[in-house]
Every structure is written in structure tokens, then in C-alpha cells.
């Protein structure tokens, strides 16, 4: 899986990352967690067998854009649930009120947290070959303008 930046214009997640789906695609949690569904802001699924029409079960990446109202759930309940998805390589939490991203990486059976901040930052997921500059992530906001 890799991402290639488009030189001009805003692009959707589906155009940026192969296998990406926006918030209309449901994510079904493992049956051990009750088989409940969430609607992540972006889900990246690379398994060709994970092809149900209205949901995915084996994502490689999950992105959530946090608001003050959702941060507690995104960092708590959803993080704990998403950690149970064996195919998940990273859970990316994007802040909407400032230029900041927290990445929870799966390394073996452990999770590590990495933070990226500031207008010149680049979201890097080296094990996946992904680098996305913050100016692309936050381009439709006013967070990077002085």
C-alpha cells in the first residue's frame, strides 16, 4: 500500500490511498466485540476478500477526525475496540482544532503512540510507505494560515 500526492487540487481519501473509503462505509467489529458497527471517517482496507457491499471487517488503517465532542470516544472506546482488529496496522487520530495527529501503530502485538504537530509536519507511516504533508491534510481549513 502506498500513497502518492496529487500535485494540485483537493482530493478525497479514495483518490489518495488505494482501498480507502469515506465515512459512508461501515466498519464491522469482530464478533468477540458483539459485531457492532462504527463509521470511521476513513477506512483503508487492502484485503481483496474484504469486499462486502456496505461494510469492511479487515482494515489496515483507520482515520478519525476528532472534535471536542468525539475525542473521549475516539481515544477511549474506539481505540480499545480497534486494537482488537488483527489486520489493523495503525489508528490515526486527526485533530480538527489544531494541526496535530496522533498515530497508534501496531508493532507485533504491542501498540506505540507517535505524535505529529505543526504546520510543516508530515504524517509518516514508514512501514506502509505513506507520507502525507499536513498542508494536504489541513488544506481546506484555516489552521495552517497565519
Backbone torsions as a table, in degrees:
resi	resn	phi	psi	omega
1	UNK	NA	135.4	176.2
2	UNK	-150.2	161.1	179.4
3	UNK	-120.8	142.6	177.1
4	UNK	-127.7	124.6	-179.7
5	UNK	-72.2	137.7	173.3
6	UNK	-84.3	137.2	-171.9
7	UNK	-68.0	-28.6	-177.7
8	UNK	-139.3	153.6	173.2
9	UNK	78.6	153.1	177.6
10	UNK	-72.8	144.0	178.8
11	UNK	-129.3	152.9	178.6
12	UNK	-84.0	163.4	177.6
13	UNK	-57.5	-35.2	-178.5
14	UNK	-63.4	-30.7	178.7
15	UNK	-82.0	-26.4	-173.4
16	UNK	-85.0	-40.5	-177.1
17	UNK	-124.3	125.7	176.7
18	UNK	-61.6	132.7	179.8
19	UNK	84.3	10.9	-178.4
20	UNK	-87.9	144.8	177.6
21	UNK	-132.5	143.1	177.4
22	UNK	-79.9	-168.4	-171.6
23	UNK	-70.6	-3.7	176.4
24	UNK	-80.9	-15.7	-179.9
25	UNK	-88.6	121.1	179.3
26	UNK	-75.2	154.2	173.8
27	UNK	-117.5	119.0	178.4
28	UNK	-91.2	125.1	179.4
29	UNK	-79.3	158.8	179.8
30	UNK	-55.4	150.6	-177.2
31	UNK	-60.5	-27.6	177.2
32	UNK	-61.8	-22.1	177.7
33	UNK	-100.8	15.1	176.6
34	UNK	92.8	2.1	178.4
35	UNK	62.0	26.5	179.4
36	UNK	-73.0	165.8	-179.4
37	UNK	-114.6	144.4	168.4
38	UNK	-122.3	163.8	175.3
39	UNK	-119.4	80.9	178.4
40	UNK	-62.5	155.8	178.4
41	UNK	-64.4	-40.3	174.5
42	UNK	-142.4	133.2	174.8
43	UNK	-122.1	132.0	175.6
44	UNK	-115.5	117.2	-179.0
45	UNK	-119.6	128.5	-175.8
46	UNK	-110.8	-10.9	-177.8
47	UNK	-78.7	115.3	-178.4
48	UNK	-62.8	-20.3	177.9
49	UNK	-81.1	-13.6	178.6
50	UNK	-88.2	76.5	-168.2
51	UNK	-132.4	28.2	175.7
52	UNK	-59.6	150.8	-173.9
53	UNK	-64.4	-40.0	-171.1
54	UNK	-115.6	1.5	178.5
55	UNK	-154.9	164.7	173.7
56	UNK	-123.6	152.0	-179.2
57	UNK	-122.9	-18.0	-173.8
58	UNK	-128.5	65.7	-179.4
59	UNK	-75.0	154.0	172.2
60	UNK	-94.4	-35.2	-179.8
61	UNK	-134.9	145.8	172.1
62	UNK	-132.7	130.4	175.5
63	UNK	-113.0	134.4	171.3
64	UNK	-126.0	133.7	173.5
65	UNK	-95.6	117.9	-173.9
66	UNK	-91.0	138.2	169.5
67	UNK	-113.8	167.8	175.8
68	UNK	-56.9	-30.8	-179.4
69	UNK	-76.5	-26.0	-175.9
70	UNK	-106.8	-10.2	-173.4
71	UNK	-56.8	-45.0	-178.6
72	UNK	-59.1	-44.5	179.7
73	UNK	-69.6	-42.8	-179.3
74	UNK	-62.6	-42.7	-178.3
75	UNK	-81.1	-22.4	-176.5
76	UNK	-104.9	-86.9	-174.6
77	UNK	-55.0	-50.7	-177.4
78	UNK	-67.7	-40.6	179.4
79	UNK	-59.7	-45.4	178.9
80	UNK	-62.3	-42.8	179.7
81	UNK	-65.8	-46.4	-177.8
82	UNK	-63.8	-31.1	178.8
83	UNK	-62.5	-20.7	179.5
84	UNK	-81.6	-8.5	179.1
85	UNK	-83.6	109.9	-171.6
86	UNK	-65.5	-24.4	-179.3
87	UNK	-85.0	-10.7	-175.1
88	UNK	-72.1	123.5	179.1
89	UNK	-95.5	-32.1	179.7
90	UNK	-155.6	144.6	175.0
91	UNK	-117.1	118.2	-172.5
92	UNK	-110.9	121.7	-178.9
93	UNK	-107.8	113.2	-176.3
94	UNK	-101.3	125.6	178.7
95	UNK	-82.4	141.0	-178.6
96	UNK	-98.9	-14.5	-177.2
97	UNK	-100.7	-6.7	177.3
98	UNK	-157.7	163.7	-179.8
99	UNK	-80.1	88.8	-179.0
100	UNK	-153.6	137.6	179.7
101	UNK	-136.8	134.4	174.1
102	UNK	-110.0	130.4	177.9
103	UNK	-116.0	126.9	172.0
104	UNK	-102.9	111.8	-177.7
105	UNK	-98.9	138.5	170.2
106	UNK	-88.2	124.6	175.5
107	UNK	-127.2	110.4	-169.4
108	UNK	57.0	-121.4	178.5
109	UNK	-106.5	17.9	-178.5
110	UNK	-113.8	159.3	177.6
111	UNK	-117.3	134.6	176.8
112	UNK	-121.7	144.4	-178.8
113	UNK	-104.7	137.9	176.3
114	UNK	-135.7	137.5	-179.0
115	UNK	-115.0	142.7	176.2
116	UNK	-125.1	132.1	-177.1
117	UNK	-144.2	153.5	171.8
118	UNK	98.3	159.7	-173.5
119	UNK	-66.2	-23.7	-178.5
120	UNK	-98.9	5.9	-176.6
121	UNK	-70.1	158.8	176.7
122	UNK	-131.3	124.7	174.5
123	UNK	-71.0	119.2	-178.1
124	UNK	-120.8	126.5	173.2
125	UNK	-122.7	77.1	-169.3
126	UNK	-59.1	-36.0	179.6
127	UNK	-66.0	-16.0	-178.3
128	UNK	-111.0	-2.5	-179.9
129	UNK	70.5	31.3	-176.9
130	UNK	-115.1	130.0	171.8
131	UNK	-138.5	121.2	-179.5
132	UNK	-128.5	114.7	179.0
133	UNK	-65.0	145.6	179.2
134	UNK	-59.3	-30.9	180.0
135	UNK	-64.2	-21.2	173.3
136	UNK	-83.2	-41.0	-177.9
137	UNK	-66.6	-42.0	-174.3
138	UNK	-104.4	16.9	-172.2
139	UNK	-64.3	-25.6	-179.5
140	UNK	-96.5	17.8	177.0
141	UNK	-118.0	178.0	175.9
142	UNK	-108.3	15.6	-175.4
143	UNK	-71.3	-25.3	-176.7
144	UNK	-100.0	-0.9	179.5
145	UNK	-94.8	138.2	-177.7
146	UNK	-68.9	NA	NA
